[in-house]
Amino acid sequence: MTLTDQGRLAVAEIVFYIPAGLLAVYDCFKHGFGRSLTWVYIILLSILRIAGSGITIYTENASDPSITLVTTGIILASVGLSPLLNALVFMLKRVNEGMQNRRLPPLLFRILEIVNIVAVVLVAYGGSKANTPSNSQDDKKTGLDMEKAGILIFLIDFFVTSATALVTFTFLRNAIPGERRLVYFGVASLPFLFVRLVYSTVVIFENNQSKVFSMLDPNIWAESFMEVIEEFIVVILYLVAGLITPAIARDHVQGHTTSNGPWPSGPKYDEEHQLNNYNNVNPAYAPLPPNSRSQGAR
């Protein structure tokens, strides 16, 4: 089996996304599926990338790949942005759920998720129409217009999501201490998401006229450093965030978000946090052990 540079890049993606998907599954079980939609989207991205890479490898070695298979590969190659942006959206939503005041409205995150889905449908369906060789020129033009509309929606959604992340960052004092690191990792991912978005935008507007930015025959270096590696970095950031963030049940968080003032922090809180499982009770509200009360009385 002979592979081109594209084929070897596809192998690298498979090698990366198999363990990444498994780690995302672990994060989901750790945090409970009610509060782990960030990593559900990472699982989805892993499945899409593994499937798309498999199609790339197959079509490189098939003598006459079917149009349906080629179209499927194009669709799978164009859907990476939406899972990553929605993963960030739900990471921010989770942090805001635990804020006791100044949190952003839940409706904002729902709108961002829906807008992302609309954008990816336009880009994926438009890309399949615009880049299928057997389609008529009218179909290709319609598909390109849909792609352009979708990527512009992605740009707007990205900037709104970035603003949401920065606003959440300014309100971190009101967040659960153990979950603040989610915002740190989310903000850290923004530059890489932006580069990934710029790459897709240029590819769509160049419409296969560029030797560097092309959907059908991309430059291997541009694709590697502006798309694939950017996605790798963002996925790693989100997986690490899930691994080092403590699991906190949603019903427990919602039970304590009506009180005033920020969540407690500091050395005493951190020590208690080591001894108490957030899934059972928040150390800030846990009663003192009997021995501690008796010693205090003496």
Secondary structure, DSSP 8 states (H G I E B T S, - for coil): ----HHHHHHHHHHHHHHHHHHHHHHHHHHH-GGG-HHHHHHHHHHHHHHHHHHHHHHHHH-SS--HHHHHHHHHHHT-SHHHHHHHHHHHHHHHHHT-SSS---HHHHHHHHHHHHHHHHHHHHHHHHHS-TTS-HHHHHHHHHHHHHHHHHHHHHHHHHHHHHHHHHHTGGGS-GGGHHHHHHHHHHHHHHHHHHHHHHHHHHHTT-SSSS-SSS--HHHHIIIIIHHHHHHHHHHHHHHHHS----HHHHHHSTTSSS----SHHHHHHHHHS-TTT--TTT----HHHHHHHH-
